[in-house]
Amino acid sequence: MTTVQILSIQSSVAYGHAGNSAAVFPLQRLGHEVYPVLTVHFSNHTGYGATRGPLLAPADVAEVLLGVEERGAFPQIGAVLSGYQGDPSMGAVVLDAVARVKAANPEAVYCCDPVMGDVGRGFFVKEGIPEFMRDQVVPAADIITPNHWELDFLAGRTTTTHAEVLDAVDAVRATGPSDVLVTSVLTSDVAEGSLDMIAVSDAGAWAVTTPLLPLTAKGGGDVTTALYLAHLGGGATPAEALAKVASTMYAVLSATVEAGREEMALIGAQDAIANPPENFPVRRLR
């Protein structure tokens, strides 16, 4: 497996798993070198209703990135990873870092989880972020991992079948990103009690179905994105990466449910991260 040096610009929590506190360990467990740059350092994720700790200023984050660049790291960085961006000004810092990394290493890729909202909740980000994601961040990305609801926003439509999802993905891919992983897909083509993930690239489109677990894991999207980037960067095809991600996430979330925990059992399920069981078959959609 190829080892990739990854610059991960995300939030951090001391208690639990979200942002870099969710993404860094899986990336490292899969053998990649990670440079975590923090955008916030909170006591816990905001789902608890109360949190403590600083929201870092974009200028401070830019200083950290400059320091990493001054160490001569940018030419060796093979991927930049980002997730939740609390403000367009922070997004601008991320995009500037992406541009500088790509200038130093034209082979580097930018993987973005365009965190904006979810079905049943709508948008949960600051006003202006959705448009910033759609118009500036997503076109600059090589890999994106929206959930089904976010894909619909990015494509400006509502999708209710897998065929419509693929059409929406094509519309978004036309703006820039080549690889798209759509999570939490719930269409009329998905059996009750299940959900799909769909991966699309220049090579085709694939889907995988897993049972729907009685858990909404905060940080689950951060882990999913990190795993997909890790496997693609390690040399897997999109179909292979999809199979590995689906099986790993099901194993992690199953272990979390079995333990009766609210926070993901990332450490307890680390064997499934390092050696995905691949319990769920991937089917080609086109």
Sequence and secondary structure as in RCSB ss.txt:
>XXXX:A:sequence
MTTVQILSIQSSVAYGHAGNSAAVFPLQRLGHEVYPVLTVHFSNHTGYGATRGPLLAPADVAEVLLGVEERGAFP
QIGAVLSGYQGDPSMGAVVLDAVARVKAANPEAVYCCDPVMGDVGRGFFVKEGIPEFMRDQVVPAADIITPNHWE
LDFLAGRTTTTHAEVLDAVDAVRATGPSDVLVTSVLTSDVAEGSLDMIAVSDAGAWAVTTPLLPLTAKGGGDVTT
ALYLAHLGGGATPAEALAKVASTMYAVLSATVEAGREEMALIGAQDAIANPPENFPVRRLR
>XXXX:A:secstr
    EEEEEEEEESSS  THHHHHHHHHHTT EEEEEEEEEESS GGGS   S B  HHHHHHHHHHHHHTT GG
GEEEEEE   SSHHHHHHHHHHHHHHHHH TT EEEE    EETTTEE S TTHHHHIIIIIHHH SEE  BHHH
HHHHHTS   SHHHHHHHHHHHHTTS SEEEEEEE  TTS TTEEEEEEEETTEEEEEEEE  S   TTHHHHHH
HHHHHHHHTT  HHHHHHHHHHHHHHHHHHHHHHT SS  TTTTHHHHHS    S EEE  
